[in-house]
Amino acid sequence: MSLKICVAQLNYCVGDMPGNAQKIIDAARTAYQAGARLVLTPEMAICGYAAEDLFLRTSFIEACDDAVNRVARELAGLKGLTVVVGTPTSGDNGPGLRTKSVAVQQRHNAARVLREGRIIESYAKRELPNYQVFDERRYFTPGQGTCVFQMDGDGVGDSAISIGLLICEDAWFDEPARQARQAGAELLVVINASPFHVGKGGERELMMQARCQATGLPLVYAHLVGGQDEIVFEGHSFALQADGTLAGRAESFKENLFFVQAGHAQGVVALSATSVPLRSPEADLWDALVLGVRDYLGKNGFPSALLGLSGGIDSALVLAIAVDALGADKIRTVMMPSPYTADISWIDAREMAQRMGVRYDEISIVPEFKAFKASLAGEFKGLGEDTTEENIQARIRGVLLMALSNKFGSIVLTTGNKSEMATGYCTLYGDMAGGFAVIKDLLKTTVFRLARWRNENDPYGTGTCPIPERIITRPPSAELRADQTDQDSLPPYEVLDAILKRYMENDQSIEAIVAAGFERAVVERVARLIRINEYKRRQAPVGIRVSHRSFGKDWRYPITSKFGV
């Protein structure tokens, strides 16, 4: 026999249960016309992931129930079609259509198996992750048992295929898959909402290969795509044979109906599907940032974006990402020179704006800077200039950008990177002012590497080499005082970022980092800067997570603390 499976790798929106239900209905009808009889939606497809404390609201769970019921009703006439819908549930989690939820005693991260207008099976996720960005034990009770259901194919006289259903984290442990096999499963299907970070796609495939080899079962991995606040889901659905070899792989960072053919061959279920090759880390990283920007603005209703274009590498990279995400017509740039802005900064900013085809304006902050200094002259009498005057310049720029944002409705994209956020090399209510931090999770060395990659690649067909070479090669500078460079205040970025990776991303101790060959004084200074600048990071805008440890939900450190190792 032969069974055609469709993975509805779609971009669902948190809280838009009517819209998500319609996406599922439309995808299922399209898949049915193409011959598919089993449609898999990702984890929490009906409500989007992650809905956070919305899960605690009874009305939210009821709205999810209503949306699942609607999917079941509207697909009831498609004979032989089975649809697996990811959804939160409450109560006993048993099969059967629900009209109203009882008072919520337990909630589950679950899936409903729909066929011809009925819920024929339900399954609740057993393994609830509570690390990195996950907080599922706050919201859900672990499920118990297995879910195995039968699927007929298009053959005559052949046996059905027994499908074992798992949800995301379940497949990272031995027991759920092993018990599904003991219950008769011949094929595992895993529905997922697994946040992206660089390299995560390969990690998932390796883990699922191990699951196939341990159980002797093939596997179809159905994954979410889209941006949700700081998190991005990249799609990258795939299918593996029983020995763990690749049967097919869907495109990443795109909505896709990914079809997999399943049939018995020599006593086991074999799979076949089309496949795309694995991509470079830079290509994945670029698409993650682009999708994160596009969905944050699109799903929150911002019509356009605004950023300060300084002639430096960070704002240049943010501009290139924003244009690829939204189009040049939705981006406005503003150059705000101070008394310390170099001529080449003007020249390079103008050139980049011209290359990208975006609106470019210049608003000098010199008059405002002079006015602030005059107002404070009495208070500062006899005191030399220091970071106070530098921060005033940054805050003037923040005020101007936010004024334009208020007047015209554009969201301000901040341009600070992870190295700056870690060490406090940023100004509260200045360059930190804005609504979305595009490169918040990129170390400075990654900023340079990604800028060069984008100049050598044109993934969205803009026809441009966007970033002038001098922006990449000149020494970085905030240009807030004469002859300033970043390395006046910070270690070389190659050293700084290596320490940050070890200390911040991988939780290595100061002693371990020193033992790896780094100078103790530098390591202790970097660790101290990280510790004393937590209060700034708490006030920073949300930004896109692309590493396994970002300054966001991954990072939960107290502001007040004396612990320093």
Residue pairs with C-beta under 8 A, 6 or more apart in sequence:
1 152
1 153
1 154
1 155
1 158
1 159
1 160
1 161
1 263
1 264
2 153
2 154
2 155
2 261
2 262
2 263
3 37
3 38
3 151
3 152
3 153
3 154
3 161
3 261
3 262
3 263
4 34
4 35
4 36
4 37
4 38
4 154
4 259
4 260
4 261
4 262
5 36
5 37
5 38
5 39
5 40
5 189
5 220
5 259
5 260
5 261
5 262
6 27
6 28
6 31
6 34
6 36
6 38
6 39
6 40
6 257
6 258
6 259
6 260
7 40
7 220
7 222
7 223
7 237
7 250
7 256
7 257
7 258
7 259
7 260
8 23
8 24
8 27
8 28
8 31
8 39
8 40
8 41
8 42
8 45
8 222
8 257
9 42
9 222
9 223
9 224
9 225
9 235
9 237
9 250
9 254
9 255
9 256
9 257
9 258
10 23
10 24
10 27
10 41
10 42
10 45
10 224
10 225
10 226
10 255
11 224
11 225
11 226
11 255
11 295
12 20
12 23
12 42
12 44
12 45
12 46
12 47
12 48
12 49
12 224
12 226
13 19
13 20
13 48
13 226
13 299
14 47
14 48
14 49
14 50
14 51
14 54
14 228
15 47
15 48
15 51
15 54
15 60
16 48
17 46
17 47
17 63
17 64
17 66
17 67
18 67
18 70
20 45
20 46
20 47
20 48
20 67
21 46
21 67
21 68
21 70
21 71
24 39
24 41
24 45
24 46
24 71
24 83
24 85
25 70
25 71
25 74
25 75
27 39
27 41
27 257
28 39
28 71
28 75
28 78
28 81
28 83
29 75
29 78
30 257
31 39
31 257
31 259
32 39
32 78
32 81
34 257
34 259
35 154
36 81
36 259
37 80
37 81
37 82
37 151
37 152
37 153
37 154
38 81
38 82
38 83
38 84
38 151
38 163
38 189
39 81
39 82
39 83
39 84
40 84
40 189
40 191
40 220
40 222
41 83
41 84
41 85
41 86
41 191
41 222
42 49
42 86
42 191
42 192
42 193
42 222
42 223
42 224
42 233
43 49
43 86
43 109
43 111
43 125
43 167
43 168
43 191
43 192
43 193
43 224
44 50
44 51
44 86
44 87
44 88
44 109
44 193
44 224
45 85
45 86
45 87
45 191
45 224
46 64
46 67
46 68
46 71
46 85
46 86
46 87
47 54
47 60
47 63
47 64
47 67
47 87
47 88
48 228
49 193
49 224
49 228
49 233
50 133
50 134
50 135
50 193
50 228
50 231
51 60
51 88
52 135
53 139
54 60
55 61
55 88
55 107
55 139
55 140
56 139
58 90
58 101
58 103
58 104
60 88
61 88
61 89
61 90
61 101
61 104
61 107
62 100
62 101
64 87
64 88
64 89
65 87
65 89
65 98
65 99
65 100
65 101
67 87
68 85
68 87
68 112
68 114
68 119
69 97
69 98
69 99
71 83
71 85
71 114
72 97
72 112
72 114
72 117
72 118
72 119
73 117
75 81
75 83
75 114
75 116
75 117
76 116
76 117
77 116
78 116
79 116
80 116
80 152
81 115
81 116
82 113
82 114
82 115
82 120
82 149
82 151
83 113
83 114
83 115
84 111
84 112
84 113
84 114
84 165
84 189
84 191
85 111
85 112
85 114
86 110
86 111
86 167
86 191
86 193
87 110
87 111
87 112
88 107
88 108
88 109
88 110
88 139
88 140
89 107
89 108
89 110
89 112
89 122
89 124
90 101
90 102
90 104
90 105
90 106
90 107
90 108
91 98
91 101
91 102
91 104
91 105
91 106
93 106
93 108
93 110
93 122
93 124
93 143
94 122
95 118
95 119
95 120
95 121
95 122
96 118
96 119
97 118
97 119
106 141
107 139
107 140
107 141
108 124
108 125
108 140
108 141
108 143
109 124
109 125
109 128
109 136
109 139
109 140
109 143
109 167
110 122
110 123
110 124
110 125
110 143
110 167
111 122
111 123
111 147
111 165
111 167
111 191
112 119
112 121
112 122
113 119
113 120
113 121
113 122
113 123
113 147
113 149
113 165
114 120
120 149
121 147
121 149
121 165
122 147
123 143
123 146
123 147
123 165
123 166
123 167
124 141
124 142
124 143
124 144
125 136
125 140
125 142
125 143
125 167
125 168
125 169
125 170
126 142
126 143
126 144
126 167
126 170
126 175
126 176
127 142
127 169
127 170
127 172
127 173
127 176
128 136
128 137
128 140
128 142
128 169
129 136
129 168
129 169
130 136
130 137
130 138
132 195
132 548
132 549
132 553
132 554
133 195
133 230
133 231
133 545
133 552
133 553
133 554
135 553
136 169
145 179
146 164
146 176
146 179
146 180
146 182
146 183
146 185
147 164
147 165
147 180
148 162
148 163
148 164
148 165
148 180
148 183
148 184
148 185
149 162
149 163
149 165
150 160
150 161
150 162
150 163
151 160
151 161
151 162
151 163
152 160
153 160
153 161
153 262
153 263
155 263
158 264
159 264
161 186
161 187
161 262
161 264
161 269
162 184
162 185
162 186
162 187
163 185
163 186
163 187
163 188
163 189
164 177
164 180
164 181
164 183
164 185
164 186
164 187
164 188
164 189
164 217
165 180
165 189
165 191
166 176
166 177
166 180
166 188
166 189
166 190
166 191
167 190
167 191
167 192
168 190
168 191
168 192
168 193
168 194
170 176
170 177
170 190
171 177
171 188
171 190
171 207
171 208
171 211
171 219
171 221
172 207
174 214
177 188
177 211
177 214
177 215
177 217
178 214
178 215
180 188
180 215
180 217
181 215
181 216
181 217
185 217
186 217
186 268
186 269
187 217
187 218
187 219
187 220
187 262
187 269
187 271
188 211
188 212
188 215
188 217
188 218
188 219
188 220
189 219
189 220
189 222
190 208
190 219
190 220
190 221
190 222
191 222
192 221
192 222
192 223
192 224
193 223
193 224
193 233
194 200
194 204
194 223
194 224
194 233
195 231
195 232
195 233
195 545
196 231
196 232
196 233
196 234
196 284
196 288
196 545
196 546
197 545
197 546
197 547
197 548
198 281
198 284
198 285
198 546
198 547
199 281
200 234
200 548
201 234
201 236
201 252
201 278
201 284
202 278
204 221
204 236
205 238
205 240
205 246
208 219
208 221
208 238
208 240
208 244
209 240
209 244
209 245
210 244
211 219
212 218
212 219
212 240
212 241
212 242
212 243
212 244
213 243
213 244
216 242
216 268
217 242
217 269
218 239
218 240
218 241
218 242
218 247
218 262
218 268
218 269
218 270
218 271
219 239
219 240
220 237
220 238
220 239
220 260
220 262
220 271
221 237
221 238
221 239
221 240
222 237
222 258
223 233
223 234
223 235
223 236
223 237
224 233
224 235
225 233
225 234
225 235
225 252
225 253
225 254
225 255
225 256
225 291
226 232
226 233
226 291
226 295
227 233
227 291
227 292
227 293
227 294
227 295
227 296
227 299
227 544
228 295
228 299
229 296
229 542
230 292
230 542
230 543
230 544
230 545
230 550
230 552
230 553
231 545
232 288
232 291
232 292
232 295
232 544
232 545
232 546
234 252
234 253
234 284
234 287
234 288
234 291
235 250
235 251
235 252
235 253
235 254
235 255
235 256
236 249
236 250
236 251
236 252
237 249
237 250
237 256
237 258
238 246
238 247
238 248
238 249
238 250
239 246
239 247
239 248
239 249
239 260
239 271
239 273
240 246
240 247
240 271
241 247
241 270
241 271
242 268
242 269
242 270
246 275
247 260
247 270
247 271
247 272
247 273
247 275
248 258
248 260
248 271
248 272
248 273
248 274
248 275
249 273
249 275
249 276
249 278
250 256
250 258
250 276
251 276
252 276
252 279
252 284
252 287
253 284
253 287
253 288
253 290
253 291
258 273
259 273
259 274
260 271
260 272
260 273
261 271
261 272
261 273
262 269
262 270
262 271
263 269
263 270
264 270
280 453
282 449
282 450
282 453
282 457
283 453
283 457
283 459
285 446
285 450
285 546
286 321
286 324
286 450
286 453
286 454
286 457
286 459
287 459
288 544
288 546
289 321
289 325
289 438
289 439
289 544
289 546
290 321
290 324
290 325
290 460
291 325
292 438
292 544
293 305
293 321
293 322
293 325
293 326
293 413
293 436
293 438
293 544
294 325
294 326
296 302
296 436
296 544
297 305
297 325
297 326
297 411
297 436
302 409
302 410
302 411
302 435
303 330
303 409
303 410
304 326
304 330
304 331
304 332
304 408
304 409
304 410
304 411
305 322
305 326
305 330
305 331
305 332
305 410
305 411
305 412
305 413
306 331
306 332
306 333
306 334
306 401
306 404
306 405
306 408
306 410
306 411
306 412
306 413
307 315
307 318
307 319
307 322
307 331
307 332
307 333
307 334
307 401
307 412
307 413
307 414
307 415
307 434
308 315
308 333
308 334
308 335
308 336
308 397
308 401
308 415
308 431
309 315
309 316
309 319
309 333
309 334
309 335
309 349
309 352
309 353
309 360
310 335
310 336
310 345
310 349
310 415
310 479
311 335
311 341
311 342
311 344
311 345
311 346
311 347
311 348
311 349
311 352
311 471
312 345
312 471
312 476
312 477
312 479
313 447
313 448
313 451
313 467
313 471
313 472
313 476
314 415
314 416
314 417
314 439
314 447
315 415
316 348
316 352
316 451
316 466
316 467
316 468
316 471
317 415
317 439
317 442
317 447
317 450
317 451
317 454
317 467
318 413
318 415
318 438
318 439
319 331
319 333
319 352
319 353
319 356
319 358
319 466
320 356
320 451
320 454
320 466
320 467
321 438
321 439
322 331
322 413
322 438
323 331
323 356
323 357
323 358
323 462
323 466
324 459
324 460
324 462
328 356
328 357
328 358
328 462
331 356
331 358
331 359
332 358
332 359
332 361
332 404
332 408
332 410
333 349
333 353
333 358
333 359
333 360
333 361
334 360
334 361
334 362
334 363
334 400
334 401
334 404
335 345
335 346
335 349
335 350
335 360
335 361
335 362
335 363
336 362
336 363
336 364
336 365
336 396
336 397
336 400
337 345
337 346
337 362
337 364
337 365
337 366
338 364
338 365
338 366
338 369
338 393
338 479
338 480
339 366
339 369
340 393
340 479
340 480
340 481
340 482
340 484
341 479
342 477
342 479
344 470
344 474
345 479
346 362
348 468
348 470
348 471
349 360
350 360
351 468
352 466
352 467
352 468
352 471
353 359
353 360
354 360
355 464
355 465
355 466
355 468
356 462
356 464
356 466
357 464
363 400
365 393
365 396
365 397
365 400
368 396
369 392
369 393
369 396
372 392
372 396
373 380
373 389
373 392
380 388
385 481
389 480
389 481
390 427
390 478
390 480
390 481
391 427
391 430
391 480
393 430
393 480
394 427
394 430
394 431
394 478
394 480
395 427
395 429
395 430
395 433
397 430
397 431
398 427
398 429
398 430
398 431
398 432
398 433
398 434
399 433
401 412
401 433
401 434
402 412
402 433
402 434
404 410
405 411
405 412
405 434
405 435
411 434
411 435
411 436
412 433
412 434
412 435
412 436
413 434
413 435
413 436
413 437
413 438
414 431
414 432
414 433
414 434
414 435
414 436
414 437
414 438
414 440
414 540
414 541
414 543
415 431
415 438
415 439
416 426
416 431
416 432
416 437
416 439
416 440
416 540
417 439
417 440
417 442
417 443
417 444
417 447
418 439
418 440
418 441
418 442
418 443
418 444
418 446
418 500
418 547
418 550
418 551
419 425
419 443
419 444
419 445
419 490
419 493
419 496
419 497
419 500
420 426
420 444
421 440
421 533
421 536
421 537
421 540
421 551
422 500
422 504
422 526
422 529
422 530
422 533
422 551
423 490
423 496
423 526
423 529
423 530
423 533
424 529
424 532
424 533
424 536
425 478
425 486
425 489
425 490
426 432
426 536
426 540
428 536
428 539
432 536
432 539
432 540
432 541
434 541
435 541
436 541
436 542
436 543
437 540
437 541
437 542
437 543
437 544
438 543
438 544
439 447
439 543
439 544
440 540
440 541
440 543
440 544
440 550
440 551
440 552
441 543
441 544
441 545
441 546
441 547
441 550
441 551
441 552
442 450
442 546
443 493
443 497
443 500
443 501
444 476
444 493
444 496
444 497
445 493
445 494
445 497
446 497
448 472
451 467
451 471
451 472
452 472
454 466
454 467
455 465
455 466
455 467
455 469
455 472
456 465
458 464
458 465
475 485
475 486
475 487
476 485
476 486
476 493
477 484
477 485
477 486
478 484
478 486
486 493
490 496
491 499
491 522
491 525
491 526
495 518
495 522
496 526
498 518
499 513
499 518
499 522
499 523
499 526
500 526
500 530
502 508
502 512
502 513
502 516
503 510
503 513
503 523
503 526
503 527
503 530
504 530
504 549
504 555
505 547
505 548
505 549
506 549
508 516
509 565
510 520
510 523
510 524
510 527
510 565
511 565
513 523
514 520
514 523
527 564
527 565
528 564
531 557
531 561
531 564
534 557
534 558
534 559
535 559
537 551
537 555
538 559
540 551
542 552
543 550
543 551
543 552
545 552
545 553
545 554
548 554
549 555
